[in-house]
Amino acid sequence: MTGAEENFDVAIVGAGLAGMICALAFGPPGNRGRLRTVLIGAPQAGQSADLRALAITRSSRRMFEAMGLWGNIAGEAEPLRDIIVSDARPGEGEAPALLRWDNEGSADPSAHFIESHLVQRLLSAGLAASEHVQIVPADFLNAKFHKGSVEIATAQGDRLKARLLIAADGKESRVRVSAGIGIRRKDYDQMGIVATLQHTLPHGGRAHERFMLAGPFALLPLTGRRSSIVWTEERETARSILAGGNELFLGELRKRVGHDLGEIEIIAGPQAHDLSMLMAETCVRNRTALIGDAAHVIHPLAGLGYNLALRDIAALVEVVMEKARLGLDIGSEGSLEPFERRRRIDTMMNTVMADALNRLFSNDIAPVRRVRDLGLRIVDRLPMLKQFLMEEAAGLTGDLPRLMRGEAV
């Protein structure tokens, strides 16, 4: 379609996980209607698979069920049975558990874990079969905003027109810049190291969150005798470990993993990502709505970043479809204001919480360490508080969009 202009209801820039799910959500079965949607994103040729594991919370799973996606994802996902939180130091042996969450008495896990690249593959298959989505494998160049539409140009010469533009193009979003939306950013001077392990002993669906001197170290259960690690480390230390070769990396990893999983072997990775906090000053401006990392980036210690993106999508699709059925302009500021209002508080709360937890647990100041350990032990002894926090982590509290209740829009 290069050189020709084509009209759509919705244009989504960014063909990552958030962009693909958003495109699918504008059609059945999760949506009782459909909007003509274009997904704009250049294929990532030669790029290695993303090894990060996704924690799909219970509400996010219900969203996938409503969209007809969970049946394909379930077989690749490992249900979470329990979580053990401890305050540890590399090489000091097994640290005592300060807090433990489990799913005893519930047949419905609070979360499932699955590799990001597997979800991407399954979503790609869903898009290929979709009748309401057209894929334009191109790079976003610029957008011109008009009273009733937005014109999008790609670097490959495509010219598209839509009533609503959605930015799903990540934390360095060019669409966000084009819409004139500013950001607040904080650099953590940390890196998140991810890798996939194979081990000789079963994990039993158990996840570990170990708070180390430089930041949290998480072991997340995957299918089979495999686990994913999310290792937060000071940037310079991380670079030194990664540059030291496989033996150094494996030696440092063993100090943090411990002996619960038996012998370990790295079967994928490691990969490293710079960690930062980002929040857009608004989610809506100039016929543009921001979702996912284009709107907010939080520290990975809580494992909620992807689920926040799904909440963005569920809320946006619900608002847009309500306005479309009323015959209103789906890209106007008035139409999109409920989405901005609905997501602003949730986004701010989670961003502030993740930032505070990272500052609290990424230090070795003795009085602070004693207080945080005491706090975790107190929570562990209060069943009602533990239950509330578990429901919050599972995404079951607050004003949930219909998709996250398992209902069609």
N, C-alpha and C positions, 0 to 999 in steps of 0.2 A: 504493500500500500504506500510505499515511499513516494512522496510528491503530491499525493492526493489528500484531501481533507475528509475526515470521517467523524461522525457525531456519535457521542455516547452519553448515557446518563451519568456514569461515574468513571473517572480515570484514576487508577492507582499506580503510583510510581514506587518501584521496589519489588523485586520478584523473590524476596526471601520468605521466611515462614509467615511473618505478619501479613505481607502483601498477598501471598497466595490464599491464606485462610480468609482474609477480608474479601477477596474477589469471589471465592466460593460462597461466602455467607450472603451475598446479594442475590442468590438464586436458591431453588429448592435443593434438598428437602427441608433445610432449616428455615427457609423463607417461604411464606405462602404465595408470594408473588415473585417477581424478578425484575432487576434493573439491568439494562444493557451496560456491560462493564468492560473496560479495557485494562489489562495489566501490562505495565511498561517496565521492562527490565532486561538488561543485557545478560545473556548466559555467562556464567563464571567459568569459562574454558580454562582448563589446566589448574584450577584451584582445588586444593586438597579438601577432603570431606571435613565438615565441622564436627569435631569430636565431643563438643559439649553435650552433656546429658540434660534433658528437659525433665523437670518435675511437673507432671500434669496433675493438678489438684482435682478434687472431687467435682467442683463446680466446672472446671475446664473440661473434664471428662464428659459431664452432662452436655456441655456445648457441642463437643464432638459427636456425641450420640444423636443430638437433635439434627446435626448436619449430615448424618449418615456416614461419618468418617471413623467412628470408634471401632467398628467391626474389623477393619483392616489394621488399626493401630494396636488393638488389644493383644494380639498374638506376639507382638514385638516388645511389649511393655512389661516391666516387673513391678508387681504391687508392693507397696511399702508396708512392712509388718510392724516395725518399731524403729525409734530413733534414740540413740544414746548420745548425750552431750557431756563432754568432759573438758577439763582444763589441763592441758598437757604440754610437755616440752620434748623436742626431738631426742630420742635415745634414752629417755628416763624410764622406759618400761610402760606398762599399762597404767593409765591414770584412772582413778575411781570415777564412776559415773556420778555426775552432779544432778542430772535430770534425764528422765526416761519417759518417752511417749510410746504408747503401744495401741494397737487396734483390737485388743482383747474385748470380746463381747460384740464386735462389729464385723459383719461379713463384707462391709463396704470400705475398702481402703481409702485413707485420706488422700493418697497420691499414688501415681505410677511413675516409673522412671524409664526413659527411652532416649536413645541417641538422636540428636538433632537431625543428622543426615538421613536417618531412616524415615522420619516424619516428612522431610523435604521430598524424598522419593515418592512416598504415598500421596502427598498433596499434588505432586506433578502429574501423577496418574489421574487423580480426580479432576484436575483442570483440563487434561486432554479430552476427558469425556463430557465436560461441561458444555451446555448449549448457550449460556448467557455471557460467557467470558471469551474475549478475544485477546490473545497474547501478542504483544509487539516487542520482540527481543532487541531493544534499542536503549541507548543512554539518554536520559533526560537532559535537555539543553536549556530551555527556559519556558516561562509561562507568561501569558498576557491576560490580565483580568479585566472582564467587561461586566456590564450590569447584569446580564442574564447568563453568562457563560465564561469559561476560561479556555484559552487556546494554548495548546502544548506543542512545543517543537522538540524533536529529538535530534541528536547529533548525526543520525543516519538519514535525516531528511524527511521524516514522518511529520505530518501536521494533523493534530487531533483536536477535537472540541468536545467539552463535557460541561455538565451543569455543576459538578462537584469534583474537586481534585483532592486526593488523599495521599499524604506523604507517609510512605512506609519504607523510606530509603535510608534508614539508619541514623546513627548519632551525628554524622557529618552531612545531614540531609541538605541537598541542594534545593529541594522543593521548599523546605522551611525558609531558607535564605531568600528564595524568589518571592515568597509570600510576605517577606518583611517581618518575620517573627524572630525575636531575639532569644537568647538562652542565658542561663546561669550554669557555670561549669566549675567543678572542683576536681583537681588531679590528686589521686591518692598516693602517688609515688609507689604503687604496688603493681604486681603482675598477677594474673590468674593463670595458673598452669593447669592444663587438662590433659588427661591420658586415659586410656582404657586398659584395665588390668585383667589378666586371667589368673586364677588362684586354685590351689589344690583342695581347699576346704569350702563348703557351701556358706553363703552369707545369710541364708535364712530370711531374706527380704529386709535385713537390718541395715539402716543407714547410721553413720557415725559423723558427728560434728565435733571436731577437736580444736579447741582454741589454743593456738600456738603464739609464741612471742611476736611474730611478724603478721599474724592474721589467722583466720580460720582455715582448717584443713578438713575437707568433707570427703567421705567415702560413700558413694551412692550405689545401691544394688542394681545390676542389670540382669537380663535373662541369662540362665546358665550359671556357671561359676565365673562370672565376670562382674567387675565393678568399675565405676567411673570415679576419678578423683578430681576435685576442684581444690587446688592448692594455692592459697594466697601467700605471696612472699614479697619482701621489699624488692624494688625493681633491680637494683644493682646486684643483689644476692641472687635473684632469679636468673639474671643474665649470666652470672658466673657459673651457676649450677648447670644451666643449659649448654653453656659453651664447653663444659668439662668432659663431655662424652657420656656414653651410656652407663659405664660402670659407676661414675660419680653420681649421676642422676639416680640410678637404681639404689645405690647405697643410701643417699639422702631420703629417698622415698621409703625404704624399709624402716628407717628410724621413725617415720611418721605413721606408717600403716600398722606396725606392730605385728603380732603373731596370730591374731584371730582367724586370718584367712589362709594360714599355711604358707607355702612357697608362692611367691608372686612372680609374674612375668608381664612385661609391657607388650601388648599386642597392637596398640595403635597410639601414636603420639610420641613424645609430648608436643602440645601446642601451647603457645603463651599469648595472652591478651593484656594490653594495658588497661588498668582499672581506673574509672573515674565516675563522678556523679554529674548528671546533666538534667536540667529541667527547663522546658520551654516556658517563656513568659505567658503564653496562651496556647491553647490547642486549636484555636479557630481564628482565621483571618483571611480576607480576600478569597472567598470561595474555597478555602483550603482547610482541611482537618488533618491533624497530626495523630499518628498512632505509633505504638511501640517505641523503639529507640529514637525515633525522630522527635518524640514528645518527652521522653524521660529515660534515663539510664540510672540504675541503682546498683549498689554493690551486690555481688552474687552470693553473699554469705547466707541470705535468707531463701535463695532459690526461687524468688517470686517474679523476676523480670519478665519471663515469657508469659506468665499468667496475667500480669498487668496488661500486656499487649492484647491478650484475648479479651480482657474486660473492656479495653478500649474498643475493640472491634464489635463486641456484642452490644455495647451501649450505642455506638455510632450507627450500626445497621438498624437497630430498633428505632432510633430517632429519625433517621432518613426515610425508612419505609413508612412510618406514621405520616410524615409530611407529604410523601409521594402519593399516598392514598387519599389525602385531602386535596390533592392537586396544587400544592404549594411549591414554591421554588426551593428545591432541596439544598441548594448551595448558598442561600442567603444567610446573613448573619443571624436573623431572627429564627430561622429554621434550625441552625446549628447551635444556638445558645444553650438549649437543654443538654446537649452533649458536653459542652465546655463545663457547665455547672456540675454535671453529674460526675465527671472524671477528675475535676480539679482537687477536691478534698481527698479522695482516695489516693491520687498520685502523690500529693504533698505528704500525706501521712506515711506512706510506704517509703518515700525517698528519705524523709527525715529519720524514720526508724532505722533503716538500713545504714545510714550515715552514722547515727549515734551508736549502734551496735558495733560497727567497725572500729570506731574510736575507743569504745569501751573494752573490746577484746583484743585489740592490736597493740597491746603494751604489756610491760612486765613490772609496772609499779606495784610494789607489794601491797599497800593498803587498798588500791583499786582492785587488785586481784582477789583479795580476801572478801571485799564487799560483793563483787560480782559472783563469786562462788557461793557465798551465803545466800544471795538473791536466788540463784538457780536451785539451791537446796530447798529454800522456802517454797518456791513454785512447785517443786517435785512433791511436796507434802500437802498440797492444796488441790484435791481432785477437781473441784468445780472450776478453779482458775485454769488448771491444766486443760480441762475440757473446752473452756472458752477459747484459749489460745490455739488449741488444735483445730477448732472450727474456724477460727480466723485464718489460720494458715491454709486450711482446706478451701478457703474462699466461700464459706457458707454464710457469712454474716453481712449485714448491710442490705442496701437496696439492689438486689441482683437483677441484671437484665434478663429478659425471657430466655434467651439462648442458654444462659448459665443456670437456669432452672430446668433445662432440658425441654423447653417449649419452643415451638416454631414462632417466628416473628410475624 
